[in-house]
Amino acid sequence: MKQDSTRNTAYTVDCEDYVHVVKFNPFDSGDACSLIAYGGNNYVVIGTCRFQEEDAEVEGMQYKALRTFHHGIRVDAIAWSPETRLDALPPQIRFCTAASDKKLRLFTSDLQDKNEFKTFDGHSDYINDLVFAPKEGQEVASVSDDHTCRVWDLEGNEKAHFVLRSPGMSVCWHPEEAFKLMVAEKNGTIRFYDLITQQAILSLECEQTPLMSADWCLKNSLKIGAVAGSDWLIWNITLSSYPQDKRPVHIDRARLFRWSQVNENLFATTGYPGKTTTQLLVHHLGHPQPILTGTAAVGSGLTWHRTLPLCAVGGDHKIFFWVTEM
């Protein structure tokens, strides 16, 4: 929980294993603290965070682990359910994971005696991303190297199945567009699907590959961002199917793109893990250069806080947190 200025990390949390994925809860859980989940080689830890940027009584950062869920296999992706509530009696924690055995696991816990999980089978290759329906949380969408996007109910039944032309890298569900799903493919195409007709209704093109990650801006549903090759790219879907803005940022290839949850002009990208260090860059569309550069020893995962301009990256036995300007 110490401040660590050597790599301009605002805060770090020590973890007992390599952190493959880290995810702030993007939904209001009814508590002043933020929920964060991180996944290692065979477990998921759920904890709460509170930062001095939001509470003057906190010195630096307060982190508290709530529960460790045994997972038994490497965690590749985590999605939070909007049904997670810390202010309910009893509290409810619900999240879903994707694992290296090509299965989804839905966990539900009251942080006491009730700890259930269900396994969803169907993908035939690695699952790269997953997301809950943002309003009711009664469905989960996932994309995979098996060239499919699938939508599941909470019992693990497949409700929809979209055949893709290349591996699915990212899937997003916007709270203002509850009947549309955004799917980004490795071949550089981003498609929007109408979940009622189960048809593709719009597509965007990168014109470069490989597309590794894309995100739908929470603060402006017309904005889409992605990384492909070593560049970031931004679209306004009302203007063109080609990016309005793009810039080379990572020498060795970019890996992840995430919009801030608090500002439609703020986003972060990461370079490829596997180098000795991974670069995190925070960008603002009003500035020609990145406004923050951070390095993490072999970082993986990237997530933004729900109400602060603060992002986190996982790494070797650590989570790194950076605070930026709005």
C-alpha positions as CSV (number, residue, x, y, z in Angstrom):
1,M,0.0,0.0,0.0
2,K,3.1,2.2,-0.1
3,Q,3.6,5.0,-2.6
4,D,6.2,4.0,-5.1
5,S,7.7,6.9,-7.1
6,T,10.6,5.0,-8.8
7,R,8.4,3.9,-11.7
8,N,5.9,6.7,-11.0
9,T,3.4,4.1,-9.7
10,A,1.0,5.9,-7.3
11,Y,0.3,2.7,-5.3
12,T,1.1,-1.0,-5.3
13,V,-0.6,-4.0,-3.7
14,D,1.4,-7.1,-3.1
15,C,-0.1,-10.4,-4.3
16,E,0.9,-14.0,-3.6
17,D,1.2,-14.9,-7.3
18,Y,1.6,-13.6,-10.8
19,V,-1.4,-11.4,-11.7
20,H,-2.7,-12.3,-15.1
21,V,-5.8,-10.1,-15.1
22,V,-7.1,-7.3,-12.9
23,K,-10.6,-5.7,-13.1
24,F,-12.3,-2.9,-11.1
25,N,-16.0,-3.4,-10.8
26,P,-17.5,-0.9,-13.3
27,F,-20.9,-0.9,-11.6
28,D,-22.0,0.8,-8.4
29,S,-22.0,-1.8,-5.6
30,G,-23.6,0.5,-3.0
31,D,-20.4,0.9,-1.0
32,A,-17.9,3.8,-0.7
33,C,-15.1,1.4,-1.5
34,S,-14.4,0.1,-5.0
35,L,-14.4,-3.6,-5.7
36,I,-11.4,-5.0,-7.5
37,A,-10.8,-8.6,-8.7
38,Y,-7.6,-10.1,-9.8
39,G,-6.7,-13.6,-11.2
40,G,-3.6,-15.6,-10.8
41,N,-2.6,-19.1,-11.9
42,N,-5.3,-20.9,-10.0
43,Y,-7.4,-18.4,-7.9
44,V,-9.3,-15.2,-8.0
45,V,-9.1,-12.6,-5.2
46,I,-11.8,-10.1,-4.5
47,G,-10.9,-7.0,-2.6
48,T,-11.9,-3.4,-1.8
49,C,-9.9,-0.2,-2.5
50,R,-10.2,3.3,-1.2
51,F,-7.9,6.1,-2.3
52,Q,-6.9,9.4,-0.8
53,E,-8.0,11.0,-4.1
54,E,-11.6,10.3,-3.1
55,D,-11.4,10.3,0.7
56,A,-9.3,12.8,2.7
57,E,-9.2,10.4,5.7
58,V,-7.4,7.7,3.7
59,E,-3.6,8.0,3.6
60,G,-2.5,6.9,0.2
61,M,-4.6,3.8,-0.5
62,Q,-6.4,1.3,1.7
63,Y,-6.8,-2.2,0.3
64,K,-8.6,-5.1,1.9
65,A,-8.9,-8.6,0.5
66,L,-12.4,-9.9,1.0
67,R,-12.2,-13.4,-0.3
68,T,-10.0,-15.8,-2.3
69,F,-11.9,-18.1,-4.7
70,H,-10.0,-21.3,-5.7
71,H,-10.1,-21.5,-9.4
72,G,-7.8,-24.5,-10.1
73,I,-6.5,-23.1,-13.4
74,R,-5.1,-19.9,-14.9
75,V,-7.5,-17.0,-15.1
76,D,-7.5,-15.3,-18.5
77,A,-10.4,-12.8,-18.1
78,I,-12.8,-11.5,-15.5
79,A,-16.2,-9.8,-15.8
80,W,-18.2,-8.2,-13.0
81,S,-22.0,-8.6,-12.8
82,P,-24.1,-5.4,-12.1
83,E,-26.0,-7.6,-9.5
84,T,-22.9,-7.4,-7.2
85,R,-24.0,-5.5,-4.1
86,L,-22.1,-4.8,-0.9
87,D,-25.0,-2.9,0.6
88,A,-27.4,-5.9,0.4
89,L,-28.1,-8.2,3.3
90,P,-26.4,-10.6,2.9
91,P,-24.0,-9.0,0.4
92,Q,-23.8,-10.5,-3.1
93,I,-20.6,-10.9,-5.1
94,R,-21.1,-12.2,-8.7
95,F,-18.4,-12.4,-11.4
96,C,-17.5,-14.6,-14.3
97,T,-14.1,-15.8,-15.4
98,A,-12.6,-17.2,-18.6
99,A,-9.9,-19.8,-18.1
100,S,-7.2,-21.6,-20.1
101,D,-9.4,-24.7,-20.3
102,K,-11.8,-22.8,-22.7
103,K,-14.6,-22.7,-20.1
104,L,-16.4,-19.9,-18.4
105,R,-17.1,-20.0,-14.7
106,L,-19.8,-18.0,-13.0
107,F,-19.1,-17.4,-9.3
108,T,-21.8,-16.2,-6.8
109,S,-21.0,-15.6,-3.1
110,D,-22.4,-13.9,0.0
111,L,-18.8,-13.7,1.4
112,Q,-19.9,-16.1,4.1
113,D,-21.2,-19.6,3.6
114,K,-22.7,-19.4,0.1
115,N,-20.1,-19.9,-2.5
116,E,-21.4,-21.4,-5.8
117,F,-19.9,-21.7,-9.2
118,K,-21.3,-22.9,-12.5
119,T,-19.2,-23.9,-15.6
120,F,-20.3,-22.9,-19.1
121,D,-19.0,-25.2,-21.8
122,G,-19.1,-24.6,-25.6
123,H,-16.1,-22.7,-26.8
124,S,-13.5,-24.9,-28.5
125,D,-10.5,-22.5,-28.2
126,Y,-9.2,-19.8,-25.9
127,I,-11.7,-17.2,-24.6
128,N,-10.2,-13.7,-25.0
129,D,-12.9,-11.5,-23.4
130,L,-16.3,-11.6,-21.7
131,V,-18.8,-9.1,-20.4
132,F,-22.1,-9.1,-18.5
133,A,-25.3,-7.5,-19.8
134,P,-24.9,-4.1,-18.1
135,K,-28.5,-3.5,-16.9
136,E,-29.9,-6.6,-15.4
137,G,-26.8,-8.8,-15.6
138,Q,-28.8,-11.9,-16.7
139,E,-26.6,-12.7,-19.6
140,V,-22.9,-13.0,-20.4
141,A,-21.2,-12.6,-23.8
142,S,-17.8,-14.1,-24.6
143,V,-15.5,-14.1,-27.6
144,S,-12.9,-16.7,-28.5
145,D,-10.1,-17.8,-30.8
146,D,-12.7,-20.4,-32.1
147,H,-14.2,-17.5,-34.3
148,T,-17.4,-17.2,-32.3
149,C,-19.1,-14.8,-30.0
150,R,-21.6,-16.5,-27.7
151,V,-24.3,-15.1,-25.4
152,W,-25.2,-17.2,-22.4
153,D,-27.9,-17.1,-19.7
154,L,-26.8,-17.5,-16.1
155,E,-27.5,-21.3,-16.2
156,G,-24.9,-21.6,-19.0
157,N,-27.4,-22.1,-21.9
158,E,-26.4,-20.5,-25.2
159,K,-28.8,-17.8,-26.1
160,A,-27.1,-16.4,-29.2
161,H,-24.1,-17.5,-31.4
162,F,-22.4,-15.3,-33.9
163,V,-19.9,-16.7,-36.3
164,L,-16.8,-14.5,-36.8
165,R,-14.2,-14.4,-39.6
166,S,-11.2,-14.4,-37.3
167,P,-10.5,-14.8,-33.5
168,G,-12.8,-12.6,-31.3
169,M,-10.5,-10.4,-29.2
170,S,-12.9,-8.0,-27.3
171,V,-16.6,-7.9,-26.6
172,C,-18.4,-4.8,-25.1
173,W,-21.9,-4.1,-23.9
174,H,-22.9,-0.5,-23.4
175,P,-25.5,0.5,-20.7
176,E,-27.1,3.0,-23.1
177,E,-27.3,0.4,-26.0
178,A,-28.5,-2.7,-24.1
179,F,-29.7,-4.5,-27.3
180,K,-26.3,-4.1,-29.1
181,L,-23.1,-6.0,-28.7
182,M,-19.7,-4.8,-30.0
183,V,-17.3,-7.5,-31.2
184,A,-13.7,-6.8,-32.3
185,E,-11.9,-9.4,-34.4
186,K,-8.2,-10.0,-34.8
187,N,-8.5,-9.3,-38.6
188,G,-9.2,-5.6,-37.8
189,T,-13.0,-5.6,-38.1
190,I,-15.3,-4.3,-35.3
191,R,-18.9,-5.3,-35.7
192,F,-22.1,-4.3,-33.9
193,Y,-24.7,-7.0,-33.5
194,D,-28.4,-6.4,-32.9
195,L,-29.3,-8.9,-30.2
196,I,-33.0,-9.0,-31.1
197,T,-32.6,-9.8,-34.8
198,Q,-29.2,-11.4,-34.1
199,Q,-27.8,-9.6,-37.2
200,A,-24.8,-7.5,-37.8
201,I,-25.9,-3.8,-38.1
202,L,-22.6,-1.9,-38.5
203,S,-18.9,-2.5,-39.0
204,L,-15.7,-0.5,-38.5
205,E,-12.4,-1.2,-40.2
206,C,-8.9,-0.7,-38.8
207,E,-7.2,-1.4,-42.1
208,Q,-4.3,-2.9,-40.1
209,T,-3.7,-6.1,-38.1
210,P,-3.5,-7.7,-35.7
211,L,-6.3,-5.9,-33.7
212,M,-5.6,-7.0,-30.1
213,S,-8.1,-5.0,-28.1
214,A,-11.1,-2.6,-28.5
215,D,-13.3,-0.7,-26.1
216,W,-16.6,1.2,-26.3
217,C,-16.5,4.5,-24.5
218,L,-18.8,4.6,-21.5
219,K,-19.1,8.4,-21.5
220,N,-19.9,8.7,-25.3
221,S,-21.4,5.7,-27.0
222,L,-20.4,7.0,-30.4
223,K,-16.7,6.6,-29.6
224,I,-14.8,3.3,-30.2
225,G,-11.1,2.8,-29.5
226,A,-8.8,0.0,-30.3
227,V,-5.1,-1.0,-30.7
228,A,-3.9,-2.8,-33.8
229,G,-0.2,-3.3,-34.7
230,S,1.6,-0.7,-32.7
231,D,-1.1,2.0,-33.1
232,W,-4.1,3.2,-31.2
233,L,-7.2,4.1,-33.3
234,I,-10.3,6.1,-32.5
235,W,-13.7,6.1,-34.4
236,N,-16.8,8.2,-34.2
237,I,-19.3,5.7,-35.6
238,T,-21.5,8.5,-37.0
239,L,-18.7,9.9,-39.1
240,S,-17.1,7.0,-40.9
241,S,-16.3,3.3,-40.7
242,Y,-12.6,4.2,-40.8
243,P,-10.7,5.7,-37.8
244,Q,-10.8,9.5,-37.4
245,D,-7.6,9.5,-35.3
246,K,-4.7,7.1,-35.0
247,R,-1.2,7.2,-33.7
248,P,1.8,4.8,-33.3
249,V,2.5,4.4,-29.6
250,H,4.1,1.0,-28.8
251,I,7.3,0.1,-30.6
252,D,6.8,-3.7,-30.1
253,R,3.0,-3.9,-30.6
254,A,0.2,-2.7,-28.5
255,R,-1.8,-5.1,-26.4
256,L,-4.7,-3.5,-24.6
257,F,-7.0,-0.4,-25.0
258,R,-9.3,0.8,-22.3
259,W,-11.3,4.0,-22.1
260,S,-11.5,5.9,-18.8
261,Q,-14.9,5.6,-17.1
262,V,-14.9,9.3,-16.2
263,N,-13.7,11.2,-19.3
264,E,-14.5,10.5,-22.9
265,N,-11.1,11.9,-24.0
266,L,-9.0,9.8,-21.7
267,F,-7.8,6.3,-22.4
268,A,-4.9,3.9,-21.7
269,T,-2.9,1.4,-23.8
270,T,-0.4,-1.2,-22.9
271,G,2.5,-2.7,-24.8
272,Y,3.1,-6.4,-25.1
273,P,3.8,-8.5,-21.9
274,G,6.8,-10.7,-22.1
275,K,9.3,-8.0,-22.5
276,T,11.3,-7.2,-19.3
277,T,8.9,-4.4,-18.7
278,T,5.5,-3.5,-20.1
279,Q,4.7,0.1,-20.9
280,L,1.5,1.7,-19.8
281,L,0.6,4.9,-21.7
282,V,-2.3,7.2,-20.7
283,H,-3.5,9.4,-23.5
284,H,-5.8,12.4,-23.7
285,L,-7.3,13.3,-27.1
286,G,-6.4,17.0,-26.5
287,H,-2.7,16.2,-26.2
288,P,-0.3,15.1,-28.9
289,Q,1.9,13.1,-26.5
290,P,0.9,10.5,-23.8
291,I,0.2,12.4,-20.6
292,L,1.5,9.5,-18.4
293,T,4.1,6.8,-19.1
294,G,4.4,4.0,-16.6
295,T,6.4,0.8,-16.6
296,A,5.6,-2.4,-14.8
297,A,7.7,-5.5,-14.6
298,V,5.9,-7.8,-17.1
299,G,2.5,-6.3,-16.8
300,S,-0.8,-7.8,-17.8
301,G,-4.4,-6.7,-17.6
302,L,-5.6,-3.1,-17.6
303,T,-8.5,-1.5,-15.8
304,W,-9.9,1.9,-14.9
305,H,-11.5,3.0,-11.6
306,R,-15.3,3.7,-11.8
307,T,-15.1,7.3,-10.6
308,L,-11.4,8.4,-10.6
309,P,-8.9,8.9,-13.4
310,L,-6.9,6.0,-12.0
311,C,-5.9,2.8,-13.7
312,A,-4.4,-0.5,-12.6
313,V,-2.2,-3.1,-14.3
314,G,-1.3,-6.6,-12.9
315,G,2.3,-7.9,-12.8
316,D,4.6,-10.2,-11.0
317,H,3.2,-10.6,-7.5
318,K,1.9,-7.1,-7.6
319,I,-0.9,-4.8,-8.8
320,F,0.3,-1.3,-9.9
321,F,-1.9,1.8,-9.7
322,W,-1.4,5.0,-11.6
323,V,-3.3,8.3,-11.0
324,T,-3.6,10.8,-13.9
325,E,-5.1,14.2,-14.5
326,M,-8.5,14.6,-16.1
